[in-house]
Amino acid sequence: MASTTPHLNTTNDSRQPEIKFESNLTGKKVRKEWTAPLLVHAQASEKLRLDLEVFTERSLHSQTGLATDFLLGTRHHTVALLEPALVQIKEGLRGFHEVGASDQYLDKRLPSIGYLLDLAEKRLKALNDRWESVIKELGHQIGDYPVGTGRPVPTASPRHLLICLLANQSEILSKIRTDKGLSEIGSHLDLPSPSLKGEGLELKIDVADGSPKMFFVCRHDQSGVQKLFVGSSKADWEGLPAIGKIRKKDRDHRLRSYTPLAKEAFRALKKAEDMVMATSGLNPKTSLYEIRQRAIEKMRGTDSPTRSLLPRQDDRDWAGFR
């Protein structure tokens, strides 16, 4: 039986997306405005399915709390976000299946809107089937991961949670013991990305897939024990704003206690920069980087009231990756 107590920050404000359509929808508008949302939906479903593959292949279920969050978050995305969104899109685009897709996003072969609707539905089904297969393999029940109004929802994205699960594995920690190793953590994690080539389609420009574009890892050594902490940018749902708004609100909920500190640190940094410019005569138009470096060192000074707003240099290292 899975633990139903979420391990990370959650919100009980579970909502479903509301997809809006113009009353005077035309084939031209459908081609221009609905090619991207359908591609984003298909890519998001495929990315979640690939994340589930990584979860099982690397036996990440042993980290009970985080694993529960990952499986609950994936279920929430499938049942509460992607599924109702697709139902509404299919209804709204009824009668436009033969309209061709926009060449703004796709190269060479241009399928119909009906084909993209079928693709989104196929990938959503594959995601749901894979999730249920994972649950069965673990000996859990679908009911162990309840999704719906008033139920706790992990505020972090499933890909963020997956990286949290991977980052503190012994094999990963051994590879990043040097600064260079930490900077290359993205390649060490070796995570897959969704593709449309198997569907005979080729993207002209990248589209969103519902996961963050950038991740940040902090290494913290405490009493000889090394641990990695993971952060990320907001999940990218450009093209499906109805889902993006929900996930942004969830992320804001997670960061609500950090935001005031971040703003305080930024105000302190600007004040320190003003002091540097006043005493050094440096021009921000030509020497902004040097001004900021000096300001940060001033904030780290032992007499500085802003010292507590900065991490100690000797116990943390940072890296970012896509």
Sequence and secondary structure as in RCSB ss.txt:
>XXXX:A:sequence
MASTTPHLNTTNDSRQPEIKFESNLTGKKVRKEWTAPLLVHAQASEKLRLDLEVFTERSLHSQTGLATDFLLGTR
HHTVALLEPALVQIKEGLRGFHEVGASDQYLDKRLPSIGYLLDLAEKRLKALNDRWESVIKELGHQIGDYPVGTG
RPVPTASPRHLLICLLANQSEILSKIRTDKGLSEIGSHLDLPSPSLKGEGLELKIDVADGSPKMFFVCRHDQSGV
QKLFVGSSKADWEGLPAIGKIRKKDRDHRLRSYTPLAKEAFRALKKAEDMVMATSGLNPKTSLYEIRQRAIEKMR
GTDSPTRSLLPRQDDRDWAGFR
>XXXX:A:secstr
    S SS EES          TT  HHHHHHHHHHHHHHHHHHHHHHHHHHHHHHHTTGGGSHHHHHHHHHHHH
HIIIIIIHHHHHHHHHHTTT TTSB  TTTEES   BHHHHHHHHHHHHHHHHHHHHHHHHHTT  GGGS  STT
S EESS HHHHHHHHHHTSHHHHHHTSSHHHHHTHHHHH      SGGGT EESS    SSBS EEEEEEEETTE
EEEEEEE  B  TT HHHHHHHHHHHHHHHTTTHHHHHHHHHHHHHHHHHHHHHH   HHHHHHHHHHHHHHHHT
STT TTGGGS  TTTEEEEEE 
